[in-house]
Amino acid sequence: MTKNNPFPGMNPFLERHWSDVHTSLISYIRDALAEGLPDDLNARSEERVTLHDTDGEERDMRPDVAVVESWKQGVPPQWQPEIVQAGDTAIAEPQIIIVDEITERWVEIKDKNGRLITVIEILSPSNKGADRALYRARRDAYIQSRVNLVEIDLLRGGAHTVAVLFETVRKPACAFYLVCVTRATSTGFREVYAMPLRQPLKSIRIPLRPEEPDVILALQPIVDRCYRMGGYWNVDREASFDPPLFEDEAAWVKEQHAREYILTWLLSQQGLW
């Protein structure tokens, strides 16, 4: 198989490996933006860890300090309760509660004084599912604070989540991906990009301060790089999609794979693979 993305646009197989793909997208988008920003603006990747325990409690933590311990053979130490010897002071046995950690990542553009200018969110399955309300609250807080917001949804599954009514979007008659831009200077309007599965991803405008021109973010090279660097030519091509593709789209996906096999064979015949 060739090591280039066989699809002209978004590769639907990447949706199955979103944890890794999401992390890569954040990093590559940050790098792409950094090259076109004014000298007094910086692009940074940020993260927040949300803890959910078995009682339904939810806590957000934004890491400031990390304590690092060297692990032998790469295996983290497992905590165990100490054995209490006879005659020792009685120690109460703790409850052991399983806590789920969800790490949310995004890109921020700030000025040299730390003022937040623009936020770029790449939606994850949790944003469109179990933590949708939490995401929408954070999204609305950005908009109310007059921060530019760019929402990039490259997942077909899950509930509609970006900051525009689904009914108002001019939708293609096929599977598609969605980008929604809310400008700090005009929060009553949305700039929406609907991107069909079979077409290359569009370049989008990233707003900065009102007096400055937008930065253009080319999404297609970033997705292609995720495919190459993640080695996703080795993924299972037979597993079903969730949500399923339409019949004609599933046939088109198989056609892209057939072309990929033919190209690989031709390159091998020429000694280039």
N, C-alpha and C positions, 0 to 999 in steps of 0.2 A: 504494500500500500504506500501511496505517496504520503508525505508528511505535511501537505498543505490541506487546508480546509476544503473539502470537496463541494461545499455548498456556496452559492453566490452570496448568501446573507448569513443570518444566524444559523448555527448548526444545532438542530433540535436535540441531538444526542448529548450536548453539553448540559442540558437541563437535568440530566440524571446525576451529574457530579457537581451540583451547584455549590457546595461548600468550598471546594477548591477553586472552581471557576470564579465564584464571587470574590474571593480573596485576590485572585489574579486581576480581575477587572478593576478593582479598587486601586491596586498598585499601578497598573498600566494607564488608567485614566489620570491618576495623579501626575505621572511622568509626562504624559502628553500635554496636559494643561500647563505644567510648569514651564515648558519651553516657550509658551506664547503670552505669559503674563507680564504686566508692567513690573519694573524692578522692585517696587515697594509692596507687591502682593506675593503671597506664598500659597501653594497648594499642599495640603497635609491630609494624610489618611488618619481618621479618628475611629475609635471604637468604644462601645459600651457593653458591659456584660449584664444580662438580666437573669436573675436567679428565680426559679420557680420551685417551691418546696411542695411536699405532699398535702399540705393544708391549704394550698391555693394562694399562699402569700407570694408577693412579687416584689423584688427589690432591684433597683438599677444601681450599677456601680461603674464609674468611669475611672479606670486605673491610673494612679499617679505614681505609685512606688511598687517595684517588683522585687521580691526576695527570691534569689536564685540559689539553688543547692545543686552541687555536682552529684549526679546519679551514677551508680556503678552499673556498667554495661547497659546504660540507657534506660534502666527500669526505675520508675519512681518508687520511693519507699512506701510501704503499706502500713498505716497506723493500726495498732492493736492496743486494746486496754491492758494496762499493766496488771500483773498477777499480784493480788493482795496477800501478803503473808499473815499467818496466824498472829494475833496480838497487835497488828497494825491498826491505825485509826480507820474506822469504817468509811468507805468512799462510796457515794451513790453511783449506781450504774447509769450512764447516759442513754438517752434515746438516740438511735442511729436513723437519721432522716436522709433520704435520697433527694438531692437537689439537682434539677436540670439547669444547665447553663446554656444560654443562647447569646452568642456574640454578634452584635450588630456593628457593621462597619460602613463608613461613608467617607466622602471627600469634602473638605472644607477649604474655602479660599478666604484668607484673612489679610488685612493690611499689617504694616509693621507695628502698629499699636495694638494688635490683637482684635480689632473690630471685624466681626464676621460679615462677609460680603455675599458669599454664595455657598450653598450646600448642594452637593450632588449625591443623590440616593440611588443605589442600585438595588432594586427590590429583591427580597429573598422569599422562599416559601412561607416562612413564619410571618413576614409582613402582610402576606395575602391570605393568611390562615389564622392560627391560634392567637397571634399577637397583632392582629390587624388594628384593633382599637388603640393599642399602645402606639403603633406606628402613626396612625392618623392624628393622634393627639400631638405627637412630636412634630409632624408635618404642619399641622395648623398653627402651632406655636411659632415655627419659622415664618410662616406667611404673615401672621399678625405682628411679628417683630420687624417686618419690612426687610426680610432677607430673601435674596433670590433663591429659588428652589428649582432644581432639575431632578425629575424622577424618571429613572430608566427602568422599564419593565421588560425584561427579556425572558419571561416565563409565561408560557401559555396557560398553565394551570393556576388554580386559586381564584379568589374573588377579585373583582375589579377594585383597585385600591388608589390609584393616582388621583390627584386633586382636580378631576373634571368628571362631570356626569357622563356615564357610559353612553347614554342615549343621544348625547349631543355630538359624539365623535362620528365623523364620516368614515365608516368602516369598510375595508375591502371585503369582498365575498369569499374569504378564505382565512386560514390561520394567520395571525399577525401579532406583532410586538408593538409596544406603545412607549412613547416618551412624552412627558408633560413638563412644560417650563412655566413657572410662575415668576414674573418679574416684580421686584420690590416696588417699582414705580407705577405698576398697573395691576394690582392684585385682583381686579375684577375681570381680567382676561387671562386666557390660557393659550399657550402656543403648543399645539399637539402634533406629533409625528406618528402616523400609523404606518408600520413597516411590514409588508407581507412577507411570509415565510420564504417565498421563491425569489425575492428580489434582494439586492445588496442593501445593507443597513445604511441609512442616510447619515450624512454629517449634520450635526446639530449646533445651534448657537448657544453658547454659555454666557449669560449676562454677567457683567461686572458692575462697576459704579456707573451712575447715569451718564456721566460725561465721557465714558470710555467705550470704544468699539467692543463688540462681542468677541470672544475667543471661539474659534471653530473647533469642534471636537469630532474627529472622524472615527465613528464607531466600528466600521468594518475592519480596518487593520488591527484594532484592539482585540476583537473577537477572533480573528485569524491567528493572532499571536497566542491567545489563550489555548487554541487548538494545538498549535505546534509545540509550545513549551510544556503543555500538560501531557503530551504523548497520547492524545485521544484518538489516534488512528487505530489503537488497539482495543477500543471499547466493543462490547457485545452489540452487533448490528441486528440481531434477531429478536431481542427483547421488545415487548410492546411499549407503546408510548402512553403516558398518563398526563393529560387527557389524550384519548386516541386521536390520530390524524383522520381527516376525511379520506374517503377511499381514493380519490384522485391524487391527494397529497401524499398518501402512503405509496402509491405507485411512482410518484415523482421522486420520492426519497430513494426508492430502489433503483431508479434510473440513474441517480447521481452516483450511487455505489457502483453500478455497472460501468459507468464511465471511468470511475476511479481505478477499478481493476484493469480496464483496458489501458489506461495511461501508465499504470505501474508496469504492466507487461511490456509495453513499447519501450519504456525507459530501461527495463532490464535487458532487452534485446540490444540496446545501444550501449550497454555497460554503464549506464548512468544511475542505476539503482542496485 
